[in-house]
Amino acid sequence: MSDIRSAERPPTDNIISKIADYALDATIDSEEAYTTANYCLIDSLGCALLAFKFPACKKLLGPIVPGATLTNGARIPGTHFELEPVQAAFNLGTMVRWLDFNDTWLAAEWGHPSDNFGAILTLADYLNRSDQSSLKKPITLKDVLNAAIKAYEIQGILALENSFNRVGLDHVILVRIASTAVATAMLGGNKQQVINAVSNAWIDGGALRTYRHAPNTGSRKSWAAGDATSRAVRLALMAVKDEMGYPSALSAKQWGFYDVLFKGKPFQLSQTFGSYVMQNILFKISYPAEFHAQTAVEAALTLHNDVKNRLGDIERIEIYTQEAGIRIIDKTGPLDNPADRDHCIQYMVAIPLIFGRLTADDYEDSIAKDSRIDNLRHKMQVHEDKQYSIDYLDPNKRAISNAIQIYFNDGSSTKKIEVDYPLGHRNRRDEAIPLLMTKFKNNLATRFDNEHCQNIMALLDSIEDLDQISISDYLEFFIPTKQIPHNETS
């Protein structure tokens, strides 16, 4: 056992070194990864624009204090804000994540790798536009997608076998780690600087999951990713000024991450960093719902026509899901706010059974007060299907299965509707992409007029070489051409 009193500096933790090497030196040559990353960016921007419909999100946007803008700073899509990159990352990260509609990764830990665009996209725009930039050439769309592939991979591979939620930590810790690594690399950091930044990101510890679970579920779960990306950019900016790091941030006896926060257990990496996560990412196509319930929503919609005129005759509703689904979104009792409702499988099943839809608006108070929703929730029983839990963790399946069967007072029942793979799964990618683009167009229309929307779609159709368009030129299309009233975000 090593002497924890010794001041001799140990070697850098192997996982931190691997993250740094990958962020700096890995070559991504998967065409599928770049194509998928491009759709991830498009989808994330659409989700960000849709968030403007919701005052609870809009009130968090802009500079940290009134007037603290930055000429030639990072621009925030859908606004005229120009901000320093730390607060810019908070803005965009919050917007992308607000409605739980962006892409998802499920494993021992889950999360939303597109959260990393909060750091990547705003930092890239800032560097391109800043007079302080020493870049030899502008950061291009392909550069941003390359950074995204790496951030997705760091976050997702760490999540494969390491469950942070089981020790009470929120998954946004992995957003902070991934964004810190790629942001430091984007800033031109060397290996030691990336190591220093990532070690500080681990030393930050992790946010508690308190705000994601009953009885404390609240809106912080929608801005936690913005918080993580902004912290990442701050640590990256400090690292490239040669702020020191901590080589055994993970493994130090008594004081390191493993002993303090992970019950003494070192992380497991089941595979090397490549482009696996991007290629297998899960898109949320049709429903702004926590991903463990996506197939449950699809099954409920299938049953809508069979039950819409018999809601009062229902005796019970049996829901079969994975262990992770039960742990996260099986929830009884009053649901006090939208953040509570979009993490309740019973609520997310009741809405499509009653209305034949599930939209972001369905989590608002105006819909939630419908007494039929809680009446159905009281009749629901949620069970783990052991095979669903096995298939969920199988790297060759990555299924997110749910099934629903409804029983009536007269003894009859519906068929048991089972859905293994949601629409956004890699197994259904060809079916999903046209619908993903429809989702994007619909989201654009919530913020821009028809002519502006057409210009954006024409831009996307015209890009043949990802390396030939500056990301700042690309983002210019997502800035309003007309002044937006102050009360609708500047």
Secondary structure, DSSP 8 states (H G I E B T S, - for coil): ---TT--------HHHHHHHHHHHH-----HHHHHHHHHHHHHHHHHHHHGGG-HHHHTT-S-SSTT---TT-EE-TTS--EE-HHHHHHHHHHHHHTTS-S-BEESSSEE-GGGGHHHHHHHHHHHHH-TT---SS--BHHHHHHHHHHHHHHHHHHHHH--SGGGTB-THHHHHHHHHHHHHHHTT--HHHHHHHHHHHHHT---BGGGGSTTS--THHHHHHHHHHHHHHHHHHHHTTT----TTTTT-TTTSHHHHHSTT------S-SSSHHHHT-B---S--S-GGGHHHHHHHHHHHHHHTT-GGGEEEEEEEE-HHHHHHH---S---SHHHHTT-HHHHHHHHHHHS---GGGGSHHHHT-HHHHHHHHTEEEEE-HHHHHHHH-TTT----EEEEEEETTS-B---EEE-S-TTSGGGHHHHHHHHHHHHHHHHHTTS-HHHHHHHHHHHHH---TTSSBHHHHHHTTS-SS---GGG--
